[in-house]
Amino acid sequence: MLAIIKQREGGSGCYTDNTDKYLFLLLLKLGLDAAVFHFCCQKLYSSFLSLCSLSIVMADLALVVFMANVWFLGAERSHVSPCFLLANATATYGALPLPMMCLGVLDYCLEDTYLKNQSAFCKFLRNAVLTLLVWMLAVIYSFGSVKAELIELDYVTGIKVQVCEIEDSPLIAYFTLGLFTAVTCTLLPFWSRIPQWVKEANRLSEEREEQENQKSDLLFTSSNYTDTKWSDEYHLEESTWPRPPLWLSLTLGFGMFWMPYLAMSVVCLVFGFGVPAYLTVNLLWLECTHSLLVGVVFWVKSKRLGPYSHLPENVCLWQIYWHLSEGTRQQQLPVAVFNQSKGKRNTLYYV
């Protein structure tokens, strides 16, 4: 893949520098990643991938600052060239997906072991060290494998261009294509039942929100009520139609949120739109991977722990789709207690 840095037309002598266009692309990516980070990362330091999300946003910001400096000063006065930045950024970002995915799986699998007793500071320190180590190895790999040199090409039409060789990320391409195919093939045989399941999942989600609002009201009840409990009158209704198995229900929950992103990525692959690694390795991909890993670990642990575990928060409503499959009467409802005579609020438990 070649990135056109400069272009000159021989006949007219028109000269074009594309540094500003690459700066605009990097600004768009930074804005997108910042928006995804704001909406998806609820608890920042609760997991390794959460800290990876923050590191990618910071790396995007640093890349924008360096590219803006090159654009403002010009390639002649700047210490680095646009080709150097783009080539090394491509290699660095391209080296991140595999170690981040492996360490993310390890982090989730060890969550219910002795590591869960660690303090929040120890978890943050461990995740920060691992994140810095991944980035250091990626940067070292980029400096050792990339030759950021401008290549001049002469066309028969008289146009001369200076290009820089950059790469895409095959791992992300195969990951998105394989995930899109797997989700589509899994849900396609049940397409006639999906609207009914989605409607029921929305109903469960609305009822859970209502119960959480009522729970909040109970916690701040007036002094006229001493012991208030959330009793069985708020029991979720059971449905008589066939429920999907748990693996299918969780796949539906994942697909409802991430299929638009996966479909867009597959369209780019099918039509041959080359996207370099410094753009494809973004927070949309990372949060999609995050959802996949959390969903798989949730499915494995739900056989033992039910719908409530110590996994980090995620954009997919795993608990809702667990109840879509397993029902709601099996689980005890949350109980909120406020005893004014004791002068304190008790903790809410889900069992």
C-alpha positions as CSV (number, residue, x, y, z in Angstrom):
1,M,0.0,0.0,0.0
2,L,1.4,3.4,-1.0
3,A,0.6,6.7,0.6
4,I,1.0,9.7,-1.8
5,I,2.9,12.4,0.1
6,K,3.7,14.9,-2.7
7,Q,2.6,15.2,-6.3
8,R,3.8,17.4,-9.1
9,E,2.3,17.7,-12.6
10,G,5.1,18.2,-15.2
11,G,3.2,20.2,-17.7
12,S,1.6,22.8,-15.5
13,G,4.1,22.7,-12.7
14,C,1.3,22.3,-10.1
15,Y,2.7,21.1,-6.8
16,T,0.5,19.3,-4.2
17,D,1.5,18.4,-0.6
18,N,-1.0,16.0,1.0
19,T,0.2,16.4,4.6
20,D,-2.9,18.4,5.5
21,K,-5.1,15.6,4.2
22,Y,-3.4,13.0,6.4
23,L,-3.7,15.4,9.3
24,F,-7.4,15.6,8.6
25,L,-7.7,11.8,8.6
26,L,-5.9,11.6,11.9
27,L,-8.1,14.3,13.4
28,L,-11.2,12.3,12.3
29,K,-9.8,9.1,13.9
30,L,-9.0,11.0,17.1
31,G,-12.5,12.4,17.3
32,L,-14.1,9.0,16.7
33,D,-11.9,7.2,19.3
34,A,-12.6,10.0,21.8
35,A,-16.4,9.6,21.3
36,V,-16.2,5.8,21.6
37,F,-14.0,6.1,24.7
38,H,-16.5,8.4,26.3
39,F,-19.6,6.2,25.6
40,C,-18.1,2.7,26.0
41,C,-15.4,3.0,28.7
42,Q,-17.5,3.3,31.9
43,K,-15.0,2.0,34.4
44,L,-11.6,3.1,33.2
45,Y,-9.1,1.0,35.1
46,S,-11.2,-2.1,35.7
47,S,-9.6,-4.2,33.0
48,F,-6.5,-4.4,30.8
49,L,-8.4,-3.5,27.6
50,S,-9.9,-0.4,29.3
51,L,-6.4,0.9,29.8
52,C,-5.5,-0.1,26.3
53,S,-8.4,2.1,25.1
54,L,-7.0,5.1,26.9
55,S,-3.5,4.4,25.5
56,I,-4.8,4.3,21.9
57,V,-6.6,7.7,22.4
58,M,-3.3,9.1,23.9
59,A,-1.3,7.7,21.0
60,D,-3.8,9.2,18.5
61,L,-3.4,12.6,20.2
62,A,0.4,12.3,20.0
63,L,0.3,11.4,16.4
64,V,-2.0,14.3,15.6
65,V,0.4,16.7,17.4
66,F,3.4,15.4,15.5
67,M,1.7,15.6,12.1
68,A,0.4,19.1,12.9
69,N,3.9,20.1,13.7
70,V,5.2,18.7,10.4
71,W,2.3,20.5,8.5
72,F,2.9,23.8,10.3
73,L,6.7,23.9,10.0
74,G,7.0,22.1,6.7
75,A,9.0,18.9,6.0
76,E,12.2,20.9,5.5
77,R,12.2,22.5,8.9
78,S,10.6,19.7,10.9
79,H,12.7,17.0,12.6
80,V,10.6,14.2,11.2
81,S,8.9,13.7,7.8
82,P,5.3,12.7,7.1
83,C,6.6,9.4,5.7
84,F,8.5,8.7,8.8
85,L,5.4,9.3,11.0
86,L,3.0,7.3,8.8
87,A,5.2,4.3,8.2
88,N,6.2,3.9,11.9
89,A,2.6,4.6,13.1
90,T,1.4,1.9,10.7
91,A,3.9,-0.7,11.9
92,T,3.3,0.2,15.6
93,Y,-0.5,0.0,15.4
94,G,-0.3,-3.1,13.3
95,A,1.7,-4.9,16.0
96,L,-0.8,-4.1,18.8
97,P,-3.9,-6.3,18.1
98,L,-2.5,-9.8,18.8
99,P,-0.8,-9.1,22.2
100,M,-3.8,-7.0,23.3
101,M,-6.2,-9.8,22.5
102,C,-4.1,-12.4,24.3
103,L,-3.5,-10.4,27.4
104,G,-7.2,-9.4,27.4
105,V,-8.3,-13.0,27.5
106,L,-5.8,-13.8,30.2
107,D,-7.0,-10.8,32.3
108,Y,-10.7,-12.0,32.1
109,C,-9.8,-15.6,32.8
110,L,-7.9,-14.8,35.9
111,E,-10.5,-12.3,37.3
112,D,-12.1,-14.9,39.6
113,T,-8.8,-16.3,40.9
114,Y,-6.7,-15.0,43.7
115,L,-6.1,-11.8,41.6
116,K,-9.6,-10.6,42.4
117,N,-8.5,-9.9,45.9
118,Q,-5.9,-7.3,44.7
119,S,-6.6,-3.7,45.5
120,A,-7.7,-1.3,42.8
121,F,-4.2,0.3,42.8
122,C,-2.5,-3.0,42.2
123,K,-4.8,-3.8,39.3
124,F,-4.2,-0.4,37.8
125,L,-0.4,-0.8,38.2
126,R,-0.5,-4.3,36.7
127,N,-2.6,-3.2,33.7
128,A,-0.4,0.0,33.2
129,V,2.8,-2.0,33.2
130,L,1.4,-4.5,30.7
131,T,0.1,-1.7,28.5
132,L,3.4,0.1,28.5
133,L,5.2,-3.2,27.7
134,V,2.9,-3.9,24.7
135,W,3.5,-0.4,23.3
136,M,7.3,-0.5,23.9
137,L,7.5,-3.8,22.0
138,A,5.4,-2.4,19.2
139,V,7.5,0.7,18.9
140,I,10.8,-1.3,19.0
141,Y,9.4,-3.6,16.3
142,S,8.4,-0.6,14.1
143,F,11.8,1.1,14.3
144,G,13.6,-2.2,13.5
145,S,11.4,-3.3,10.6
146,V,10.4,-0.1,8.8
147,K,12.4,1.9,6.3
148,A,10.6,5.3,6.1
149,E,11.9,6.4,2.7
150,L,10.1,8.4,0.1
151,I,9.8,6.6,-3.3
152,E,9.5,8.8,-6.4
153,L,7.4,7.5,-9.2
154,D,7.3,9.0,-12.8
155,Y,4.2,8.4,-14.8
156,V,4.1,8.6,-18.6
157,T,1.5,11.4,-18.3
158,G,4.3,13.6,-16.8
159,I,3.0,13.4,-13.2
160,K,5.7,12.8,-10.6
161,V,4.6,11.6,-7.1
162,Q,6.5,10.9,-3.9
163,V,5.0,8.0,-2.1
164,C,5.6,6.2,1.2
165,E,5.1,2.5,1.7
166,I,2.6,1.6,4.5
167,E,0.7,-1.5,5.5
168,D,-2.7,-2.6,6.5
169,S,-3.5,-5.0,9.3
170,P,-4.3,-8.5,8.0
171,L,-5.2,-9.7,11.5
172,I,-8.0,-7.1,11.9
173,A,-9.2,-7.9,8.3
174,Y,-9.5,-11.6,9.0
175,F,-10.9,-11.0,12.5
176,T,-13.8,-8.8,11.3
177,L,-14.5,-11.0,8.2
178,G,-14.5,-14.1,10.3
179,L,-16.6,-12.6,13.1
180,F,-19.1,-11.2,10.6
181,T,-19.4,-14.6,8.9
182,A,-19.8,-16.5,12.2
183,V,-22.5,-14.2,13.6
184,T,-24.4,-14.1,10.3
185,C,-24.3,-17.9,9.8
186,T,-25.4,-18.4,13.5
187,L,-28.4,-16.0,13.4
188,L,-29.5,-16.7,9.8
189,P,-31.4,-20.0,10.5
190,F,-33.4,-18.2,13.3
191,W,-34.2,-15.0,11.4
192,S,-38.0,-15.5,11.7
193,R,-37.7,-15.6,15.6
194,I,-35.2,-12.8,16.0
195,P,-37.8,-9.9,16.0
196,Q,-39.7,-11.6,18.8
197,W,-36.5,-12.2,20.8
198,V,-35.3,-8.7,20.3
199,K,-38.7,-7.3,21.4
200,E,-38.6,-9.5,24.5
201,A,-35.0,-8.3,25.3
202,N,-36.1,-4.7,25.0
203,R,-39.0,-5.4,27.4
204,L,-36.6,-7.0,29.9
205,S,-34.3,-4.0,29.6
206,E,-37.1,-1.5,30.2
207,E,-38.3,-3.4,33.2
208,R,-34.8,-3.5,34.6
209,E,-34.4,0.2,34.2
210,E,-37.8,0.8,35.9
211,Q,-36.7,-1.4,38.8
212,E,-33.4,0.4,39.1
213,N,-35.2,3.7,39.2
214,Q,-37.5,2.3,41.9
215,K,-34.5,1.0,43.8
216,S,-32.9,4.5,43.7
217,D,-36.2,6.0,45.1
218,L,-36.2,3.5,47.9
219,L,-32.7,4.3,48.9
220,F,-33.7,8.0,49.4
221,T,-37.1,7.4,50.9
222,S,-38.5,9.8,53.5
223,S,-38.4,9.4,57.2
224,N,-41.9,8.0,57.3
225,Y,-40.5,4.6,56.0
226,T,-38.1,2.7,58.2
227,D,-37.7,-0.7,56.4
228,T,-38.6,-0.7,52.7
229,K,-38.0,-3.8,50.6
230,W,-38.4,-4.6,47.0
231,S,-40.7,-7.5,47.1
232,D,-41.9,-10.1,44.6
233,E,-44.6,-7.8,43.3
234,Y,-42.0,-6.5,40.8
235,H,-41.4,-10.0,39.4
236,L,-40.6,-10.0,35.7
237,E,-43.1,-11.8,33.6
238,E,-42.4,-15.1,32.2
239,S,-43.1,-15.9,28.5
240,T,-44.4,-19.1,27.2
241,W,-42.7,-19.0,23.7
242,P,-39.6,-21.1,23.1
243,R,-36.5,-19.4,24.4
244,P,-33.2,-19.4,22.5
245,P,-30.3,-21.4,24.0
246,L,-27.8,-19.3,25.9
247,W,-25.1,-19.3,23.3
248,L,-27.6,-18.1,20.7
249,S,-29.0,-15.5,23.0
250,L,-25.5,-14.1,23.7
251,T,-24.7,-14.1,20.0
252,L,-27.8,-12.1,19.3
253,G,-26.9,-9.6,22.0
254,F,-23.5,-9.2,20.5
255,G,-24.8,-8.9,16.9
256,M,-27.4,-6.3,17.8
257,F,-24.7,-3.9,18.8
258,W,-21.7,-4.7,16.6
259,M,-23.1,-5.9,13.3
260,P,-23.1,-2.4,11.7
261,Y,-19.4,-2.0,12.4
262,L,-18.6,-5.5,11.2
263,A,-20.7,-5.0,8.0
264,M,-19.0,-1.7,7.2
265,S,-15.6,-3.4,7.7
266,V,-16.6,-6.2,5.4
267,V,-17.8,-3.8,2.7
268,C,-14.4,-2.1,2.7
269,L,-12.7,-5.5,2.3
270,V,-15.0,-6.6,-0.5
271,F,-14.7,-3.4,-2.5
272,G,-10.9,-3.3,-2.0
273,F,-10.7,-0.1,0.0
274,G,-7.2,-0.1,1.5
275,V,-7.2,1.2,5.0
276,P,-3.8,1.4,6.8
277,A,-3.3,0.0,10.2
278,Y,-3.0,3.3,12.0
279,L,-6.7,3.8,11.1
280,T,-8.1,0.3,11.4
281,V,-6.6,-0.2,14.9
282,N,-9.1,2.0,16.6
283,L,-11.4,1.9,19.6
284,L,-14.3,0.5,17.5
285,W,-12.2,-2.6,16.8
286,L,-10.9,-2.7,20.4
287,E,-14.4,-2.4,22.0
288,C,-15.8,-5.0,19.6
289,T,-13.0,-7.3,20.6
290,H,-13.7,-6.4,24.3
291,S,-17.3,-7.3,23.8
292,L,-16.4,-10.6,22.2
293,L,-14.0,-11.6,24.9
294,V,-16.4,-10.6,27.7
295,G,-19.3,-12.5,26.0
296,V,-17.3,-15.7,25.7
297,V,-16.0,-15.5,29.3
298,F,-19.5,-14.6,30.5
299,W,-21.0,-17.6,28.7
300,V,-18.4,-19.9,30.3
301,K,-18.7,-18.5,33.8
302,S,-22.5,-18.2,33.7
303,K,-22.9,-22.0,34.0
304,R,-21.4,-21.6,37.4
305,L,-22.1,-18.0,38.5
306,G,-25.3,-17.3,36.7
307,P,-25.8,-13.8,35.1
308,Y,-23.8,-12.0,37.8
309,S,-20.0,-12.1,37.7
310,H,-17.0,-9.8,38.3
311,L,-16.5,-9.1,34.6
312,P,-16.1,-5.4,33.6
313,E,-19.0,-3.4,32.3
314,N,-19.6,-3.6,28.6
315,V,-21.9,-2.1,26.0
316,C,-23.6,-5.4,25.3
317,L,-26.4,-6.3,27.7
318,W,-25.2,-9.7,28.6
319,Q,-27.4,-10.1,31.7
320,I,-30.5,-9.2,29.7
321,Y,-29.8,-11.8,27.1
322,W,-29.0,-14.3,29.8
323,H,-32.5,-13.8,31.2
324,L,-33.9,-14.0,27.6
325,S,-32.6,-17.5,27.5
326,E,-32.9,-18.7,31.0
327,G,-35.9,-16.8,32.3
328,T,-36.3,-14.5,35.2
329,R,-38.0,-16.5,38.0
330,Q,-34.9,-18.5,38.7
331,Q,-33.0,-15.5,40.1
332,Q,-33.9,-13.8,43.4
333,L,-34.7,-10.1,42.8
334,P,-32.5,-7.4,44.3
335,V,-33.5,-6.2,47.7
336,A,-33.0,-2.6,48.7
337,V,-33.1,-1.9,52.5
338,F,-33.0,1.5,54.2
339,N,-33.2,1.3,58.0
340,Q,-33.3,4.9,59.3
341,S,-32.9,3.8,62.9
342,K,-29.5,2.5,62.1
343,G,-28.6,5.6,60.1
344,K,-27.1,3.9,57.1
345,R,-27.9,2.2,53.9
346,N,-27.3,-1.5,53.4
347,T,-25.6,-2.8,50.3
348,L,-27.6,-4.1,47.3
349,Y,-26.9,-7.8,46.5
350,Y,-27.8,-9.8,43.4
351,V,-27.8,-13.6,44.0
